[in-house]
Amino acid sequence: MARLSGLQREVLSLYRKCLREIRKKPAETRENFRVYARAEFQKQVTVSKKDFTAIEYLLRKGQRQLETYSSPGIRNIR
């Protein structure tokens, strides 16, 4: 397998962080968070690997969303 670029590693790292945070949510709502996280990443699958500006923007946006949804007060997502 080819080596991953720095941005590719950052995207995978963000996805893993999302999955780890999902484990902290109540058992009955984890599936909702998992589906949401997967859908958010899937929406951006068409972004070119060479569009660094867009990827960096999406990473920043994803980090902000992760911080928001990691809050213990947020117990479910639709």
CORLINHU-V420214 format. One record per run of one state. SS is the DSSP state (a for helix, b for strand, c for the rest). FROM is the first residue (numbers start at 1). LEN is the number of residues. If there is no record, write none. Layout:
ss:SS from:FROM len:LEN
ss:SS from:FROM len:LEN
This chain:
ss:c from:1 len:5
ss:a from:6 len:17
ss:c from:23 len:7
ss:a from:30 len:14
ss:c from:44 len:8
ss:a from:52 len:18
ss:c from:70 len:9
